[in-house]
Amino acid sequence: MPLSSFKAVFFDVGGTLIRVHPSVGDVYAKHARAFGFSGTADELNKEFRSQWKKMGGIESLGNKSGAEVEEKFWKDLVFEVFQPFGGLDRFDKYFKLIFEVFRDGSNWKIYEDVKESNIFENLKEQNVVLGVISNWDSRLTPTLENLNLADNFKFILPSAVVGSAKPDKKIFEEALRLSGVKPHEACHIGDEVKTDIDGARNIGIHAILLDRENRFDDSITPKVRSFMELV
């Protein structure tokens, strides 16, 4: 079923449209040197992944929303990441800095196939409504603006602003409301099975798994390795 046959197409962001560049650990380490950190980016990446999993990611905020809640989540996470290395000098100052750093487009990279496929332009020419549904905080819109991606979308829904994280239904329902379409007229594209694929299908939205690294087996269909397969 070609994407242009849908009235609305929604996109996940992290791992789908953009990724941290060069990595979370690299960005953390670069700015942490002045605060007494002498470890490696790889060590920080390992700690970040472990803490993210332990805290349950941004989804763990559930229906809580607002700047204070988001900042506390990230502050706790970053604090724990540096604990095995003896913490940081002036941690509060470091955290303020690193929290702002990730708004900046220079620490993110748009995946090549997103650009090469011209997927947004192609769909907009067919009058398809485009939107973003992402488990993210309120920095998502400025980050996408800094990457010159925001203008492609009619709306951008970060979970921590909506107070609902995928696979919860509410965030998908809000996307349908803003698009003015019925579930079967919409398609969601993302790189995670539980949040993106199951989340969308639970409410009757079509879903396509984007699996660039072939992490998932082929029983999940439809599955593509690149946006080039969708144009």
ZALUM-434215 format. One record per atom (N, C-alpha, C): residue number from 1; residue in three letters; chain; atom name; x, y, z. Coordinates in steps of 0.02 Angstrom, whole numbers, plus 50000, padded with zeros to 5 digits. Example, Ala and Ser with C-alpha at 12.3 -4.5 7.8 and 13.67 -1.06 7.14 Angstrom:
   num   residu   chaine   atome      px      py      pz
     1      ALA        A       N   50660   49716   50390
     1      ALA        A      CA   50615   49775   50390
     1      ALA        A       C   50660   49835   50390
     2      SER        A       N   50642   49888   50354
     2      SER        A      CA   50684   49947   50357
     2      SER        A       C   50645   50002   50394
***
This chain:
   num   residu   chaine   atome      px      py      pz
     1      MET        A       N   50043   49940   50000
     1      MET        A      CA   50000   50000   50000
     1      MET        A       C   50045   50062   50000
     2      PRO        A       N   50043   50103   49947
     2      PRO        A      CA   50087   50162   49945
     2      PRO        A       C   50069   50212   50000
     3      LEU        A       N   50119   50246   50026
     3      LEU        A      CA   50108   50295   50080
     3      LEU        A       C   50059   50350   50058
     4      SER        A       N   50062   50367   49994
     4      SER        A      CA   50019   50422   49969
     4      SER        A       C   49945   50404   49970
     5      SER        A       N   49930   50340   49983
     5      SER        A      CA   49858   50321   49987
     5      SER        A       C   49829   50337   50056
     6      PHE        A       N   49872   50357   50103
     6      PHE        A      CA   49847   50378   50170
     6      PHE        A       C   49833   50453   50170
     7      LYS        A       N   49786   50473   50212
     7      LYS        A      CA   49772   50545   50218
     7      LYS        A       C   49820   50579   50266
     8      ALA        A       N   49850   50539   50311
     8      ALA        A      CA   49898   50567   50359
     8      ALA        A       C   49953   50516   50372
     9      VAL        A       N   50014   50541   50379
     9      VAL        A      CA   50071   50497   50397
     9      VAL        A       C   50107   50529   50456
    10      PHE        A       N   50118   50488   50508
    10      PHE        A      CA   50151   50512   50569
    10      PHE        A       C   50221   50480   50574
    11      PHE        A       N   50268   50518   50602
    11      PHE        A      CA   50336   50494   50608
    11      PHE        A       C   50360   50496   50681
    12      ASP        A       N   50395   50443   50700
    12      ASP        A      CA   50435   50443   50761
    12      ASP        A       C   50497   50486   50745
    13      VAL        A       N   50536   50506   50796
    13      VAL        A      CA   50595   50549   50783
    13      VAL        A       C   50661   50513   50796
    14      GLY        A       N   50677   50499   50860
    14      GLY        A      CA   50741   50469   50877
    14      GLY        A       C   50748   50399   50848
    15      GLY        A       N   50801   50386   50810
    15      GLY        A      CA   50811   50321   50779
    15      GLY        A       C   50772   50313   50714
    16      THR        A       N   50728   50361   50700
    16      THR        A      CA   50688   50359   50638
    16      THR        A       C   50709   50415   50591
    17      LEU        A       N   50705   50477   50615
    17      LEU        A      CA   50724   50535   50574
    17      LEU        A       C   50794   50560   50591
    18      ILE        A       N   50811   50560   50656
    18      ILE        A      CA   50875   50588   50678
    18      ILE        A       C   50908   50544   50731
    19      ARG        A       N   50974   50554   50740
    19      ARG        A      CA   51010   50519   50794
    19      ARG        A       C   51060   50568   50825
    20      VAL        A       N   51080   50554   50886
    20      VAL        A      CA   51131   50596   50919
    20      VAL        A       C   51197   50588   50881
    21      HIS        A       N   51232   50643   50873
    21      HIS        A      CA   51295   50641   50836
    21      HIS        A       C   51351   50673   50877
    22      PRO        A       N   51409   50640   50886
    22      PRO        A      CA   51424   50571   50865
    22      PRO        A       C   51390   50519   50909
    23      SER        A       N   51381   50533   50974
    23      SER        A      CA   51343   50489   51019
    23      SER        A       C   51330   50528   51083
    24      VAL        A       N   51284   50503   51124
    24      VAL        A      CA   51268   50536   51188
    24      VAL        A       C   51332   50543   51230
    25      GLY        A       N   51370   50487   51234
    25      GLY        A      CA   51431   50487   51274
    25      GLY        A       C   51482   50538   51250
    26      ASP        A       N   51489   50545   51184
    26      ASP        A      CA   51536   50594   51156
    26      ASP        A       C   51517   50665   51176
    27      VAL        A       N   51452   50680   51171
    27      VAL        A      CA   51429   50748   51187
    27      VAL        A       C   51436   50761   51262
    28      TYR        A       N   51416   50712   51303
    28      TYR        A      CA   51423   50719   51375
    28      TYR        A       C   51497   50731   51394
    29      ALA        A       N   51541   50688   51367
    29      ALA        A      CA   51612   50690   51385
    29      ALA        A       C   51644   50756   51366
    30      LYS        A       N   51630   50778   51306
    30      LYS        A      CA   51659   50840   51280
    30      LYS        A       C   51647   50899   51328
    31      HIS        A       N   51586   50903   51353
    31      HIS        A      CA   51569   50960   51397
    31      HIS        A       C   51587   50946   51470
    32      ALA        A       N   51599   50882   51487
    32      ALA        A      CA   51613   50865   51557
    32      ALA        A       C   51686   50871   51576
    33      ARG        A       N   51730   50878   51526
    33      ARG        A      CA   51802   50883   51541
    33      ARG        A       C   51816   50941   51589
    34      ALA        A       N   51784   50997   51576
    34      ALA        A      CA   51795   51057   51618
    34      ALA        A       C   51767   51049   51689
    35      PHE        A       N   51728   50995   51698
    35      PHE        A      CA   51696   50984   51764
    35      PHE        A       C   51728   50924   51799
    36      GLY        A       N   51789   50906   51778
    36      GLY        A      CA   51827   50855   51813
    36      GLY        A       C   51818   50784   51789
    37      PHE        A       N   51786   50774   51731
    37      PHE        A      CA   51777   50705   51705
    37      PHE        A       C   51837   50685   51663
    38      SER        A       N   51865   50625   51677
    38      SER        A      CA   51923   50603   51638
    38      SER        A       C   51913   50535   51605
    39      GLY        A       N   51851   50510   51607
    39      GLY        A      CA   51837   50444   51576
    39      GLY        A       C   51827   50450   51501
    40      THR        A       N   51800   50397   51471
    40      THR        A      CA   51790   50396   51398
    40      THR        A       C   51717   50403   51379
    41      ALA        A       N   51706   50421   51316
    41      ALA        A      CA   51638   50426   51289
    41      ALA        A       C   51604   50357   51290
    42      ASP        A       N   51641   50304   51276
    42      ASP        A      CA   51612   50237   51276
    42      ASP        A       C   51585   50217   51345
    43      GLU        A       N   51624   50235   51397
    43      GLU        A      CA   51602   50220   51465
    43      GLU        A       C   51536   50257   51480
    44      LEU        A       N   51532   50319   51457
    44      LEU        A      CA   51470   50358   51469
    44      LEU        A       C   51412   50330   51429
    45      ASN        A       N   51424   50308   51368
    45      ASN        A      CA   51371   50277   51328
    45      ASN        A       C   51343   50216   51363
    46      LYS        A       N   51387   50176   51391
    46      LYS        A      CA   51367   50115   51426
    46      LYS        A       C   51324   50133   51488
    47      GLU        A       N   51348   50182   51526
    47      GLU        A      CA   51310   50203   51585
    47      GLU        A       C   51244   50234   51566
    48      PHE        A       N   51243   50273   51512
    48      PHE        A      CA   51181   50305   51490
    48      PHE        A       C   51129   50252   51472
    49      ARG        A       N   51150   50203   51432
    49      ARG        A      CA   51103   50150   51412
    49      ARG        A       C   51076   50113   51472
    50      SER        A       N   51120   50099   51520
    50      SER        A      CA   51100   50062   51580
    50      SER        A       C   51051   50102   51622
    51      GLN        A       N   51065   50167   51632
    51      GLN        A      CA   51020   50210   51672
    51      GLN        A       C   50954   50222   51637
    52      TRP        A       N   50957   50232   51571
    52      TRP        A      CA   50896   50243   51532
    52      TRP        A       C   50848   50184   51541
    53      LYS        A       N   50878   50124   51537
    53      LYS        A      CA   50838   50063   51544
    53      LYS        A       C   50811   50058   51615
    54      LYS        A       N   50853   50071   51664
    54      LYS        A      CA   50834   50066   51735
    54      LYS        A       C   50777   50115   51750
    55      MET        A       N   50780   50176   51722
    55      MET        A      CA   50729   50226   51736
    55      MET        A       C   50668   50220   51691
    56      GLY        A       N   50674   50177   51640
    56      GLY        A      CA   50616   50166   51596
    56      GLY        A       C   50608   50220   51543
    57      GLY        A       N   50662   50256   51527
    57      GLY        A      CA   50659   50306   51474
    57      GLY        A       C   50608   50361   51487
    58      ILE        A       N   50598   50403   51438
    58      ILE        A      CA   50553   50460   51446
    58      ILE        A       C   50481   50435   51455
    59      GLU        A       N   50467   50373   51431
    59      GLU        A      CA   50400   50344   51440
    59      GLU        A       C   50381   50340   51513
    60      SER        A       N   50432   50336   51557
    60      SER        A      CA   50419   50328   51628
    60      SER        A       C   50382   50388   51658
    61      LEU        A       N   50381   50444   51622
    61      LEU        A      CA   50344   50502   51647
    61      LEU        A       C   50269   50492   51642
    62      GLY        A       N   50248   50444   51599
    62      GLY        A      CA   50177   50428   51593
    62      GLY        A       C   50136   50489   51576
    63      ASN        A       N   50085   50504   51618
    63      ASN        A      CA   50041   50562   51602
    63      ASN        A       C   50065   50626   51635
    64      LYS        A       N   50125   50625   51665
    64      LYS        A      CA   50151   50687   51695
    64      LYS        A       C   50181   50730   51640
    65      SER        A       N   50172   50795   51645
    65      SER        A      CA   50199   50839   51594
    65      SER        A       C   50224   50904   51625
    66      GLY        A       N   50260   50943   51586
    66      GLY        A      CA   50284   51008   51610
    66      GLY        A       C   50359   51010   51617
    67      ALA        A       N   50387   51070   51614
    67      ALA        A      CA   50459   51081   51613
    67      ALA        A       C   50493   51053   51675
    68      GLU        A       N   50461   51061   51733
    68      GLU        A      CA   50492   51039   51795
    68      GLU        A       C   50502   50963   51797
    69      VAL        A       N   50450   50928   51776
    69      VAL        A      CA   50451   50854   51775
    69      VAL        A       C   50505   50829   51728
    70      GLU        A       N   50509   50860   51669
    70      GLU        A      CA   50559   50840   51619
    70      GLU        A       C   50630   50851   51646
    71      GLU        A       N   50640   50911   51673
    71      GLU        A      CA   50708   50927   51697
    71      GLU        A       C   50729   50880   51752
    72      LYS        A       N   50682   50864   51796
    72      LYS        A      CA   50699   50818   51851
    72      LYS        A       C   50719   50750   51824
    73      PHE        A       N   50681   50726   51775
    73      PHE        A      CA   50698   50661   51744
    73      PHE        A       C   50769   50662   51717
    74      TRP        A       N   50785   50713   51678
    74      TRP        A      CA   50852   50716   51647
    74      TRP        A       C   50907   50728   51698
    75      LYS        A       N   50892   50769   51748
    75      LYS        A      CA   50943   50785   51799
    75      LYS        A       C   50961   50721   51838
    76      ASP        A       N   50910   50684   51857
    76      ASP        A      CA   50922   50621   51893
    76      ASP        A       C   50962   50572   51850
    77      LEU        A       N   50943   50568   51786
    77      LEU        A      CA   50977   50523   51740
    77      LEU        A       C   51051   50541   51731
    78      VAL        A       N   51063   50604   51715
    78      VAL        A      CA   51132   50626   51702
    78      VAL        A       C   51174   50619   51766
    79      PHE        A       N   51144   50635   51824
    79      PHE        A      CA   51180   50628   51887
    79      PHE        A       C   51204   50556   51897
    80      GLU        A       N   51158   50509   51885
    80      GLU        A      CA   51174   50438   51895
    80      GLU        A       C   51227   50414   51844
    81      VAL        A       N   51225   50440   51783
    81      VAL        A      CA   51273   50420   51732
    81      VAL        A       C   51345   50435   51755
    82      PHE        A       N   51353   50491   51790
    82      PHE        A      CA   51421   50511   51810
    82      PHE        A       C   51442   50484   51879
    83      GLN        A       N   51395   50454   51916
    83      GLN        A      CA   51411   50429   51983
    83      GLN        A       C   51468   50378   51985
    84      PRO        A       N   51470   50328   51939
    84      PRO        A      CA   51524   50279   51942
    84      PRO        A       C   51593   50310   51932
    85      PHE        A       N   51596   50371   51906
    85      PHE        A      CA   51661   50404   51894
    85      PHE        A       C   51675   50458   51946
    86      GLY        A       N   51640   50453   52002
    86      GLY        A      CA   51651   50500   52057
    86      GLY        A       C   51613   50565   52050
    87      GLY        A       N   51563   50566   52006
    87      GLY        A      CA   51522   50627   51997
    87      GLY        A       C   51561   50683   51963
    88      LEU        A       N   51530   50742   51962
    88      LEU        A      CA   51562   50800   51929
    88      LEU        A       C   51567   50858   51978
    89      ASP        A       N   51616   50902   51968
    89      ASP        A      CA   51619   50964   52006
    89      ASP        A       C   51562   51008   51979
    90      ARG        A       N   51531   51047   52022
    90      ARG        A      CA   51478   51095   52000
    90      ARG        A       C   51427   51061   51954
    91      PHE        A       N   51399   51006   51979
    91      PHE        A      CA   51354   50967   51937
    91      PHE        A       C   51295   51008   51910
    92      ASP        A       N   51266   51051   51952
    92      ASP        A      CA   51207   51090   51931
    92      ASP        A       C   51224   51133   51870
    93      LYS        A       N   51283   51162   51871
    93      LYS        A      CA   51304   51204   51815
    93      LYS        A       C   51314   51162   51751
    94      TYR        A       N   51345   51103   51760
    94      TYR        A      CA   51354   51058   51703
    94      TYR        A       C   51286   51037   51674
    95      PHE        A       N   51239   51020   51719
    95      PHE        A      CA   51175   50997   51695
    95      PHE        A       C   51139   51051   51654
    96      LYS        A       N   51139   51113   51679
    96      LYS        A      CA   51108   51167   51642
    96      LYS        A       C   51136   51173   51572
    97      LEU        A       N   51202   51167   51568
    97      LEU        A      CA   51237   51172   51504
    97      LEU        A       C   51216   51115   51458
    98      ILE        A       N   51220   51053   51482
    98      ILE        A      CA   51207   50995   51440
    98      ILE        A       C   51134   50992   51418
    99      PHE        A       N   51089   51016   51461
    99      PHE        A      CA   51018   51016   51445
    99      PHE        A       C   51006   51062   51384
   100      GLU        A       N   51041   51117   51381
   100      GLU        A      CA   51034   51164   51324
   100      GLU        A       C   51068   51137   51261
   101      VAL        A       N   51125   51103   51272
   101      VAL        A      CA   51165   51079   51216
   101      VAL        A       C   51124   51034   51169
   102      PHE        A       N   51078   50995   51198
   102      PHE        A      CA   51040   50949   51156
   102      PHE        A       C   50981   50981   51118
   103      ARG        A       N   50970   51045   51128
   103      ARG        A      CA   50922   51081   51085
   103      ARG        A       C   50954   51096   51018
   104      ASP        A       N   51020   51100   51020
   104      ASP        A      CA   51059   51125   50964
   104      ASP        A       C   51063   51073   50908
   105      GLY        A       N   51050   51093   50847
   105      GLY        A      CA   51052   51048   50790
   105      GLY        A       C   51119   51015   50777
   106      SER        A       N   51174   51047   50800
   106      SER        A      CA   51240   51020   50784
   106      SER        A       C   51254   50954   50819
   107      ASN        A       N   51216   50937   50871
   107      ASN        A      CA   51227   50874   50906
   107      ASN        A       C   51181   50818   50882
   108      TRP        A       N   51146   50832   50827
   108      TRP        A      CA   51102   50782   50798
   108      TRP        A       C   51118   50775   50723
   109      LYS        A       N   51104   50716   50696
   109      LYS        A      CA   51114   50705   50625
   109      LYS        A       C   51050   50677   50595
   110      ILE        A       N   51030   50705   50539
   110      ILE        A      CA   50972   50678   50503
   110      ILE        A       C   50996   50617   50463
   111      TYR        A       N   50960   50562   50468
   111      TYR        A      CA   50980   50503   50430
   111      TYR        A       C   50980   50518   50355
   112      GLU        A       N   51031   50491   50320
   112      GLU        A      CA   51039   50504   50248
   112      GLU        A       C   50977   50487   50208
   113      ASP        A       N   50946   50428   50224
   113      ASP        A      CA   50889   50407   50183
   113      ASP        A       C   50828   50452   50191
   114      VAL        A       N   50826   50489   50247
   114      VAL        A      CA   50771   50538   50257
   114      VAL        A       C   50779   50593   50205
   115      LYS        A       N   50841   50616   50197
   115      LYS        A      CA   50854   50670   50149
   115      LYS        A       C   50847   50645   50077
   116      GLU        A       N   50880   50588   50063
   116      GLU        A      CA   50882   50563   49994
   116      GLU        A       C   50813   50545   49967
   117      SER        A       N   50770   50520   50010
   117      SER        A      CA   50705   50497   49987
   117      SER        A       C   50657   50555   49971
   118      ASN        A       N   50673   50615   49997
   118      ASN        A      CA   50626   50672   49990
   118      ASN        A       C   50555   50653   50012
   119      ILE        A       N   50552   50612   50064
   119      ILE        A      CA   50488   50583   50084
   119      ILE        A       C   50437   50636   50103
   120      PHE        A       N   50458   50689   50138
   120      PHE        A      CA   50410   50740   50159
   120      PHE        A       C   50382   50778   50099
   121      GLU        A       N   50426   50798   50054
   121      GLU        A      CA   50405   50836   49994
   121      GLU        A       C   50357   50793   49953
   122      ASN        A       N   50375   50729   49943
   122      ASN        A      CA   50334   50685   49903
   122      ASN        A       C   50263   50678   49931
   123      LEU        A       N   50259   50669   49997
   123      LEU        A      CA   50193   50660   50028
   123      LEU        A       C   50153   50724   50028
   124      LYS        A       N   50188   50781   50039
   124      LYS        A      CA   50152   50844   50040
   124      LYS        A       C   50123   50862   49972
   125      GLU        A       N   50159   50842   49920
   125      GLU        A      CA   50133   50853   49852
   125      GLU        A       C   50067   50816   49841
   126      GLN        A       N   50059   50760   49877
   126      GLN        A      CA   49997   50720   49871
   126      GLN        A       C   49945   50742   49923
   127      ASN        A       N   49958   50800   49955
   127      ASN        A      CA   49913   50826   50007
   127      ASN        A       C   49903   50781   50068
   128      VAL        A       N   49955   50743   50084
   128      VAL        A      CA   49953   50701   50144
   128      VAL        A       C   49973   50745   50204
   129      VAL        A       N   49935   50741   50258
   129      VAL        A      CA   49951   50778   50319
   129      VAL        A       C   50009   50743   50355
   130      LEU        A       N   50061   50780   50374
   130      LEU        A      CA   50118   50750   50408
   130      LEU        A       C   50122   50774   50481
   131      GLY        A       N   50138   50727   50526
   131      GLY        A      CA   50145   50746   50596
   131      GLY        A       C   50199   50704   50630
   132      VAL        A       N   50218   50726   50689
   132      VAL        A      CA   50269   50691   50729
   132      VAL        A       C   50238   50667   50794
   133      ILE        A       N   50250   50603   50811
   133      ILE        A      CA   50228   50574   50875
   133      ILE        A       C   50291   50544   50906
   134      SER        A       N   50315   50576   50959
   134      SER        A      CA   50380   50555   50986
   134      SER        A       C   50381   50553   51062
   135      ASN        A       N   50413   50501   51090
   135      ASN        A      CA   50425   50500   51162
   135      ASN        A       C   50485   50543   51176
   136      TRP        A       N   50472   50607   51192
   136      TRP        A      CA   50524   50659   51194
   136      TRP        A       C   50500   50713   51243
   137      ASP        A       N   50543   50761   51257
   137      ASP        A      CA   50521   50816   51300
   137      ASP        A       C   50510   50879   51258
   138      SER        A       N   50498   50935   51291
   138      SER        A      CA   50477   50996   51255
   138      SER        A       C   50533   51026   51212
   139      ARG        A       N   50595   51000   51218
   139      ARG        A      CA   50648   51024   51174
   139      ARG        A       C   50641   50999   51102
   140      LEU        A       N   50593   50953   51091
   140      LEU        A      CA   50587   50922   51025
   140      LEU        A       C   50575   50973   50970
   141      THR        A       N   50527   51019   50981
   141      THR        A      CA   50511   51068   50928
   141      THR        A       C   50571   51112   50911
   142      PRO        A       N   50605   51144   50961
   142      PRO        A      CA   50664   51184   50943
   142      PRO        A       C   50719   51143   50911
   143      THR        A       N   50727   51080   50932
   143      THR        A      CA   50779   51037   50901
   143      THR        A       C   50763   51026   50827
   144      LEU        A       N   50700   51011   50812
   144      LEU        A      CA   50681   51000   50742
   144      LEU        A       C   50684   51065   50702
   145      GLU        A       N   50670   51121   50735
   145      GLU        A      CA   50678   51186   50701
   145      GLU        A       C   50751   51199   50684
   146      ASN        A       N   50796   51184   50732
   146      ASN        A      CA   50867   51194   50720
   146      ASN        A       C   50895   51149   50665
   147      LEU        A       N   50860   51094   50651
   147      LEU        A      CA   50881   51048   50598
   147      LEU        A       C   50844   51062   50532
   148      ASN        A       N   50803   51116   50533
   148      ASN        A      CA   50761   51133   50474
   148      ASN        A       C   50714   51077   50454
   149      LEU        A       N   50689   51041   50504
   149      LEU        A      CA   50640   50987   50490
   149      LEU        A       C   50569   51006   50510
   150      ALA        A       N   50564   51052   50558
   150      ALA        A      CA   50498   51066   50589
   150      ALA        A       C   50445   51088   50539
   151      ASP        A       N   50465   51126   50489
   151      ASP        A      CA   50416   51153   50441
   151      ASP        A       C   50382   51100   50399
   152      ASN        A       N   50409   51039   50399
   152      ASN        A      CA   50377   50986   50361
   152      ASN        A       C   50312   50961   50392
   153      PHE        A       N   50302   50978   50456
   153      PHE        A      CA   50247   50946   50493
   153      PHE        A       C   50192   50995   50512
   154      LYS        A       N   50131   50969   50509
   154      LYS        A      CA   50074   51009   50530
   154      LYS        A       C   50075   51015   50606
   155      PHE        A       N   50100   50964   50641
   155      PHE        A      CA   50104   50966   50714
   155      PHE        A       C   50162   50922   50738
   156      ILE        A       N   50187   50937   50798
   156      ILE        A      CA   50240   50899   50830
   156      ILE        A       C   50217   50883   50900
   157      LEU        A       N   50211   50819   50915
   157      LEU        A      CA   50185   50798   50981
   157      LEU        A       C   50239   50763   51022
   158      PRO        A       N   50271   50798   51069
   158      PRO        A      CA   50317   50765   51116
   158      PRO        A       C   50277   50737   51175
   159      SER        A       N   50292   50675   51194
   159      SER        A      CA   50253   50642   51246
   159      SER        A       C   50251   50681   51312
   160      ALA        A       N   50307   50711   51331
   160      ALA        A      CA   50309   50746   51395
   160      ALA        A       C   50268   50810   51395
   161      VAL        A       N   50249   50834   51336
   161      VAL        A      CA   50205   50893   51331
   161      VAL        A       C   50132   50870   51330
   162      VAL        A       N   50119   50816   51293
   162      VAL        A      CA   50050   50790   51287
   162      VAL        A       C   50029   50757   51353
   163      GLY        A       N   50078   50731   51391
   163      GLY        A      CA   50061   50693   51452
   163      GLY        A       C   50038   50623   51434
   164      SER        A       N   50067   50597   51379
   164      SER        A      CA   50051   50529   51357
   164      SER        A       C   50109   50505   51314
   165      ALA        A       N   50136   50446   51331
   165      ALA        A      CA   50193   50419   51293
   165      ALA        A       C   50172   50356   51256
   166      LYS        A       N   50196   50349   51194
   166      LYS        A      CA   50183   50286   51157
   166      LYS        A       C   50206   50227   51200
   167      PRO        A       N   50172   50172   51202
   167      PRO        A      CA   50115   50152   51161
   167      PRO        A       C   50046   50174   51186
   168      ASP        A       N   50043   50221   51233
   168      ASP        A      CA   49978   50244   51258
   168      ASP        A       C   49935   50272   51201
   169      LYS        A       N   49870   50263   51206
   169      LYS        A      CA   49824   50283   51152
   169      LYS        A       C   49817   50359   51145
   170      LYS        A       N   49821   50394   51201
   170      LYS        A      CA   49803   50465   51201
   170      LYS        A       C   49845   50506   51150
   171      ILE        A       N   49910   50492   51146
   171      ILE        A      CA   49953   50531   51102
   171      ILE        A       C   49935   50518   51028
   172      PHE        A       N   49916   50455   51013
   172      PHE        A      CA   49895   50439   50945
   172      PHE        A       C   49827   50471   50929
   173      GLU        A       N   49783   50471   50979
   173      GLU        A      CA   49716   50502   50970
   173      GLU        A       C   49723   50577   50956
   174      GLU        A       N   49771   50608   50991
   174      GLU        A      CA   49783   50680   50981
   174      GLU        A       C   49808   50693   50909
   175      ALA        A       N   49851   50648   50884
   175      ALA        A      CA   49876   50655   50815
   175      ALA        A       C   49819   50648   50765
   176      LEU        A       N   49773   50602   50777
   176      LEU        A      CA   49715   50594   50732
   176      LEU        A       C   49671   50656   50734
   177      ARG        A       N   49661   50682   50795
   177      ARG        A      CA   49619   50742   50803
   177      ARG        A       C   49648   50801   50763
   178      LEU        A       N   49714   50811   50771
   178      LEU        A      CA   49746   50867   50737
   178      LEU        A       C   49749   50858   50661
   179      SER        A       N   49747   50794   50639
   179      SER        A      CA   49749   50781   50567
   179      SER        A       C   49680   50782   50536
   180      GLY        A       N   49629   50771   50579
   180      GLY        A      CA   49561   50768   50554
   180      GLY        A       C   49547   50705   50513
   181      VAL        A       N   49581   50650   50530
   181      VAL        A      CA   49571   50587   50493
   181      VAL        A       C   49551   50531   50540
   182      LYS        A       N   49523   50478   50510
   182      LYS        A      CA   49505   50418   50549
   182      LYS        A       C   49566   50372   50553
   183      PRO        A       N   49568   50328   50605
   183      PRO        A      CA   49626   50285   50615
   183      PRO        A       C   49649   50249   50551
   184      HIS        A       N   49602   50219   50514
   184      HIS        A      CA   49622   50178   50456
   184      HIS        A       C   49648   50222   50398
   185      GLU        A       N   49640   50288   50404
   185      GLU        A      CA   49665   50332   50351
   185      GLU        A       C   49736   50358   50366
   186      ALA        A       N   49764   50333   50423
   186      ALA        A      CA   49829   50358   50445
   186      ALA        A       C   49880   50301   50449
   187      CYS        A       N   49944   50320   50443
   187      CYS        A      CA   49999   50272   50449
   187      CYS        A       C   50053   50303   50494
   188      HIS        A       N   50083   50262   50538
   188      HIS        A      CA   50136   50285   50582
   188      HIS        A       C   50200   50247   50565
   189      ILE        A       N   50257   50282   50561
   189      ILE        A      CA   50321   50250   50545
   189      ILE        A       C   50369   50261   50604
   190      GLY        A       N   50397   50206   50629
   190      GLY        A      CA   50444   50212   50685
   190      GLY        A       C   50491   50152   50689
   191      ASP        A       N   50540   50156   50735
   191      ASP        A      CA   50592   50104   50737
   191      ASP        A       C   50586   50057   50797
   192      GLU        A       N   50533   50063   50836
   192      GLU        A      CA   50524   50019   50894
   192      GLU        A       C   50458   49981   50889
   193      VAL        A       N   50459   49917   50904
   193      VAL        A      CA   50399   49876   50896
   193      VAL        A       C   50346   49894   50949
   194      LYS        A       N   50366   49895   51013
   194      LYS        A      CA   50316   49905   51066
   194      LYS        A       C   50284   49974   51063
   195      THR        A       N   50326   50026   51060
   195      THR        A      CA   50299   50094   51063
   195      THR        A       C   50267   50115   50997
   196      ASP        A       N   50302   50104   50942
   196      ASP        A      CA   50278   50129   50877
   196      ASP        A       C   50227   50083   50844
   197      ILE        A       N   50246   50020   50834
   197      ILE        A      CA   50203   49975   50794
   197      ILE        A       C   50142   49953   50835
   198      ASP        A       N   50154   49924   50894
   198      ASP        A      CA   50097   49903   50936
   198      ASP        A       C   50054   49962   50956
   199      GLY        A       N   50087   50017   50974
   199      GLY        A      CA   50050   50077   50995
   199      GLY        A       C   50001   50101   50942
   200      ALA        A       N   50025   50106   50880
   200      ALA        A      CA   49983   50129   50825
   200      ALA        A       C   49927   50079   50810
   201      ARG        A       N   49945   50016   50806
   201      ARG        A      CA   49896   49964   50787
   201      ARG        A       C   49841   49956   50839
   202      ASN        A       N   49859   49967   50903
   202      ASN        A      CA   49809   49961   50957
   202      ASN        A       C   49751   50008   50947
   203      ILE        A       N   49762   50061   50909
   203      ILE        A      CA   49708   50111   50899
   203      ILE        A       C   49682   50109   50827
   204      GLY        A       N   49707   50061   50788
   204      GLY        A      CA   49682   50053   50720
   204      GLY        A       C   49719   50092   50666
   205      ILE        A       N   49777   50119   50684
   205      ILE        A      CA   49819   50155   50636
   205      ILE        A       C   49867   50104   50603
   206      HIS        A       N   49876   50109   50538
   206      HIS        A      CA   49926   50068   50503
   206      HIS        A       C   49995   50085   50531
   207      ALA        A       N   50041   50037   50530
   207      ALA        A      CA   50108   50051   50555
   207      ALA        A       C   50161   50017   50512
   208      ILE        A       N   50216   50051   50501
   208      ILE        A      CA   50273   50023   50464
   208      ILE        A       C   50334   50027   50509
   209      LEU        A       N   50368   49970   50517
   209      LEU        A      CA   50429   49968   50557
   209      LEU        A       C   50489   49986   50513
   210      LEU        A       N   50527   50036   50535
   210      LEU        A      CA   50589   50055   50501
   210      LEU        A       C   50646   50022   50540
   211      ASP        A       N   50678   49973   50508
   211      ASP        A      CA   50728   49933   50544
   211      ASP        A       C   50794   49935   50505
   212      ARG        A       N   50828   49991   50509
   212      ARG        A      CA   50891   50000   50470
   212      ARG        A       C   50944   49948   50487
   213      GLU        A       N   50947   49930   50551
   213      GLU        A      CA   51001   49884   50574
   213      GLU        A       C   50978   49811   50575
   214      ASN        A       N   50918   49798   50550
   214      ASN        A      CA   50891   49730   50551
   214      ASN        A       C   50891   49700   50621
   215      ARG        A       N   50865   49739   50669
   215      ARG        A      CA   50864   49717   50739
   215      ARG        A       C   50807   49667   50752
   216      PHE        A       N   50754   49672   50712
   216      PHE        A      CA   50694   49632   50725
   216      PHE        A       C   50685   49579   50671
   217      ASP        A       N   50652   49523   50690
   217      ASP        A      CA   50644   49471   50639
   217      ASP        A       C   50588   49489   50590
   218      ASP        A       N   50586   49450   50536
   218      ASP        A      CA   50542   49468   50480
   218      ASP        A       C   50469   49452   50491
   219      SER        A       N   50452   49427   50551
   219      SER        A      CA   50382   49412   50564
   219      SER        A       C   50342   49478   50573
   220      ILE        A       N   50379   49532   50585
   220      ILE        A      CA   50344   49597   50592
   220      ILE        A       C   50340   49629   50523
   221      THR        A       N   50280   49634   50498
   221      THR        A      CA   50271   49664   50431
   221      THR        A       C   50218   49718   50435
   222      PRO        A       N   50219   49768   50391
   222      PRO        A      CA   50274   49781   50344
   222      PRO        A       C   50335   49810   50380
   223      LYS        A       N   50395   49790   50355
   223      LYS        A      CA   50458   49814   50383
   223      LYS        A       C   50502   49837   50325
   224      VAL        A       N   50533   49895   50335
   224      VAL        A      CA   50579   49920   50283
   224      VAL        A       C   50646   49935   50315
   225      ARG        A       N   50700   49936   50275
   225      ARG        A      CA   50767   49951   50300
   225      ARG        A       C   50785   50024   50287
   226      SER        A       N   50744   50058   50246
   226      SER        A      CA   50761   50127   50227
   226      SER        A       C   50700   50163   50202
   227      PHE        A       N   50700   50230   50210
   227      PHE        A      CA   50645   50270   50181
   227      PHE        A       C   50643   50265   50105
   228      MET        A       N   50700   50246   50075
   228      MET        A      CA   50702   50240   50002
   228      MET        A       C   50651   50187   49977
   229      GLU        A       N   50636   50139   50020
   229      GLU        A      CA   50588   50087   50001
   229      GLU        A       C   50516   50112   50002
   230      LEU        A       N   50505   50171   50030
   230      LEU        A      CA   50437   50196   50038
   230      LEU        A       C   50418   50249   49987
   231      VAL        A       N   50464   50265   49942
   231      VAL        A      CA   50448   50318   49892
   231      VAL        A       C   50449   50289   49821
***
